[in-house]
Amino acid sequence: AAAPQAEAPAAPKMGLKEIKEMRRAESARKQAAAKAERERQKRIAELEETIHRLEARQKELTAELETPETHGNSNRSFQLNRELANLHDQLDAANAAWSAEAEALEVSA
């Protein structure tokens, strides 16, 4: 005959106090997660604004570099190219930060 199986000890019954504490903890966890999501969404919006501003400035500089007046002024061309290089680095950093934030937002959703 089969040996009698030992029953797992029953989980202790939770009282009203324990249930309320569990609910409070769960509510606090949800609030913290919602706050983190809002902050991440705000950061994404700020990064998008920065990216648009940098791209607009990049277009302005490129357009100025293409003018005959700029071609004739090597100092100005040098300044514009230096600013463009700096903008390129800033855009790379902003796009990388945006990608990381967007990915983190997707994961947390």
Secondary structure as GFF3:
##gff-version 3
##sequence-region A 1 109
A	DSSP	alpha_helix	16	65	.	.	.	ID=ss1
A	DSSP	alpha_helix	68	71	.	.	.	ID=ss2
A	DSSP	alpha_helix	74	108	.	.	.	ID=ss3
###
